[in-house]
Amino acid sequence: MKRSVYGVGYNSDKKNYNSKHIGYKTWSDMLKRCYCEKYHSYHRYGGNGVKVGNEWHDFAVFAHWFDKNYTKGYVLDKDLLKPQNKVYCKEFCRFIPKRLNVLLTSYKRKENGLPCSVSKNNVTGKYKMVAVLDGKYKTKGGFNNPEDAFNHYKMLRQDYIINESSKMLADSVINSEVHEAVTRWECPRYSL
């Protein structure tokens, strides 16, 4: 079978699944993140060891799973169930609300070596944290070291996300498997 999509992807059942299928863009974008070195975020995916499981190289197999699991407007997540998972596969991928995915996304590593959302006041020598939660800024300063500032940020962010996840569970926006994974999620100190 010719692997014509980013050098790995193919379709074993073009009769039932083709590029007009609603899941084709999700599949193609997943392959692009992992196998297209020119993709702007390749360094966070393929360049960081993330790959697509062999079974999902076949669009027909992915599309069959997609049809059973997709919820309109949701996005594919590979590492909520297994933190730092590096393989897109049916065992660990789930569709989650885009808003939840954004809440769980980490910010870029700072060049100054400080944890995400922590900065130092060069006049006082104290540290502060800034959390942006649904577009609202929460700031607290006066920390003696970056660890204390980050731990406050981490607690604030995790509590907020768990509270939002609980609301989503109550409203049947997510299922208990996703909610349980959110309650185990830990805010990373750094991201790529």
C-alpha positions, 0 to 999 in steps of 0.5 A: 500500500502506498504511504502517500500522506506524510510518508506514513499514511495510507487508506486501505478502504477508499470505498467507505472512507475517503478524504471527504470523511469528516475525520480526514482532516483530524487524521491528516493533521495528526500525521502532519504534526508527527511527520512533517518537519516543515510544520510550525509545531513539529518540534513539539510533536515529531521533533519531540518523539511523538508518533502515530501508532502503526494501526492509525497510519491506515485512515480506514482504521482511524476513521472507524474509531473516529466514527464511534468516538467523535463529538462535534466540536471536540478535539483529539487529545493524546495525553490526558489519560496517560500524561506525556504519552508520545503515541497517538493511538486508540488506547489513550486518545480521546475527544475532549471539548476544545475549551478543556484542551486549552485549559490543559495546554501549557505555556512556553518555556521561558528563556530565563529558566523560571517555571511557566507563569513565574517572573522575578521583580529585579528591584525587590528580588521577589517572585510573582505568578500570573495565572490566566484562566479563561482570559482573566488574570490572577496575580500574586507576588511577594514569593521568596523563591520561584518554587513557591510562586510556581506551586501557588500558580499550580494549585490555583490552575489545577483547582480551577481546571478540576472545578471546570471539569466537574461542571462539564461532567455535571452537564454531560459535556465530558464523561467520567473517564475524562473527568477522572483523568483531569483530576489526576492531571498535574500542571507541568513546571515547563513546557516545550 
